[in-house]
Amino acid sequence: MRLSDADGASAPSVTTVLATPRTQPGGVLSGEVRLKGGDAGASIDRICLGLVTSPYAAYEVGGQRTVEEFSQAQVSGPAVLRPGEEKAIAFQAAIPWGTPISEIGGRHLAGMALGVRTEVAMATIVGRSDLDLVAVKPAPSQSRVLQAFARLGFPFKSAVLQPSRGEDPHHGPPFLQKIKFYPPGHHTGVVHEVEVTFVPSSSEFVVELDADQPTGHRARAGRFRMSHEEALRTDWPSEIDRWLVTRPGRAGR
């Protein structure tokens, strides 16, 4: 990204280089913002790094998807660049627990493009870079649930983002990710699809499981709440099988 000041003179160029282009909810994103001075010295007020996604894929208007910044971290405060000077600023940005998963088992989930966008604020201009794509894999506790669906023979169907219900308006993105699976053969005709929602929290692990029946009826199938450590020890294939068998009862902890 190269900026131009109000007089059209060459201003600093900015390049973001990610050391960790793959991360996970609750993890960190590391890298450098590299600056190169322009024709004259420049005073930078701040440099921020924003996490961006297309938030409501299920609610497109006019065929257009809008992108939304759902988290921002300040990389640098005031800085001065001399003409032609090169400077690298290292960063480690926290990844919110509500960050959508964009790949499972190394497979990219269609429609789940995420990226980082660098914003540079100077006295007269604010410049924003193009997106640098980032892959987000499941956190270990989340991965245990998703692996269980694969072991039980549930083929992946889709992943979408929908507006959150506002359970925690002070933390996390304003949306929840729904990861959907087709049922395995022995559940065909009984369950149309199964939906997994991870409710973001650093202090506990919460996952909601919903099932659609071929009749169109929908009922909350289960809500599991535990620590992230307990989620790693849970026999998820058995838990998932249990709530399928006992539908529409509620299975939870």
Secondary structure in CASP SS format (residue, H / E / C, confidence):
PFRMAT SS
TARGET T0000
AUTHOR 0000-0000-0000
METHOD secondary structure of the structure
MODEL  1
M C 1.00
R E 1.00
L E 1.00
S E 1.00
D C 1.00
A C 1.00
D C 1.00
G C 1.00
A C 1.00
S E 1.00
A E 1.00
P E 1.00
S E 1.00
V E 1.00
T E 1.00
T E 1.00
V E 1.00
L E 1.00
A C 1.00
T C 1.00
P C 1.00
R E 1.00
T E 1.00
Q C 1.00
P C 1.00
G C 1.00
G C 1.00
V E 1.00
L E 1.00
S E 1.00
G E 1.00
E E 1.00
V E 1.00
R E 1.00
L E 1.00
K E 1.00
G C 1.00
G C 1.00
D C 1.00
A C 1.00
G C 1.00
A E 1.00
S E 1.00
I E 1.00
D E 1.00
R E 1.00
I E 1.00
C E 1.00
L E 1.00
G E 1.00
L E 1.00
V E 1.00
T E 1.00
S C 1.00
P C 1.00
Y C 1.00
A H 1.00
A H 1.00
Y H 1.00
E C 1.00
V E 1.00
G C 1.00
G C 1.00
Q E 1.00
R C 1.00
T C 1.00
V C 1.00
E E 1.00
E E 1.00
F E 1.00
S E 1.00
Q E 1.00
A E 1.00
Q E 1.00
V E 1.00
S E 1.00
G C 1.00
P C 1.00
A E 1.00
V E 1.00
L E 1.00
R C 1.00
P C 1.00
G C 1.00
E C 1.00
E E 1.00
K E 1.00
A E 1.00
I E 1.00
A E 1.00
F E 1.00
Q E 1.00
A E 1.00
A E 1.00
I C 1.00
P C 1.00
W C 1.00
G C 1.00
T C 1.00
P C 1.00
I C 1.00
S C 1.00
E E 1.00
I E 1.00
G C 1.00
G C 1.00
R E 1.00
H E 1.00
L C 1.00
A C 1.00
G C 1.00
M C 1.00
A C 1.00
L E 1.00
G E 1.00
V E 1.00
R E 1.00
T E 1.00
E E 1.00
V E 1.00
A E 1.00
M E 1.00
A C 1.00
T C 1.00
I C 1.00
V E 1.00
G E 1.00
R E 1.00
S C 1.00
D C 1.00
L C 1.00
D E 1.00
L E 1.00
V E 1.00
A E 1.00
V E 1.00
K C 1.00
P C 1.00
A C 1.00
P H 1.00
S H 1.00
Q H 1.00
S H 1.00
R H 1.00
V H 1.00
L H 1.00
Q H 1.00
A H 1.00
F H 1.00
A H 1.00
R H 1.00
L C 1.00
G C 1.00
F C 1.00
P C 1.00
F E 1.00
K E 1.00
S E 1.00
A E 1.00
V E 1.00
L E 1.00
Q E 1.00
P E 1.00
S C 1.00
R C 1.00
G C 1.00
E C 1.00
D C 1.00
P C 1.00
H C 1.00
H C 1.00
G C 1.00
P C 1.00
P C 1.00
F E 1.00
L E 1.00
Q E 1.00
K E 1.00
I E 1.00
K E 1.00
F E 1.00
Y C 1.00
P C 1.00
P C 1.00
G H 1.00
H H 1.00
H H 1.00
T C 1.00
G C 1.00
V C 1.00
V C 1.00
H C 1.00
E E 1.00
V E 1.00
E E 1.00
V E 1.00
T E 1.00
F E 1.00
V E 1.00
P C 1.00
S C 1.00
S C 1.00
S C 1.00
E C 1.00
F E 1.00
V E 1.00
V E 1.00
E E 1.00
L E 1.00
D E 1.00
A E 1.00
D E 1.00
Q C 1.00
P C 1.00
T C 1.00
G C 1.00
H C 1.00
R E 1.00
A E 1.00
R E 1.00
A E 1.00
G E 1.00
R E 1.00
F E 1.00
R E 1.00
M E 1.00
S C 1.00
H H 1.00
E H 1.00
E H 1.00
A H 1.00
L H 1.00
R H 1.00
T C 1.00
D C 1.00
W H 1.00
P H 1.00
S H 1.00
E H 1.00
I H 1.00
D H 1.00
R H 1.00
W H 1.00
L H 1.00
V H 1.00
T H 1.00
R C 1.00
P C 1.00
G C 1.00
R C 1.00
A E 1.00
G E 1.00
R C 1.00
END
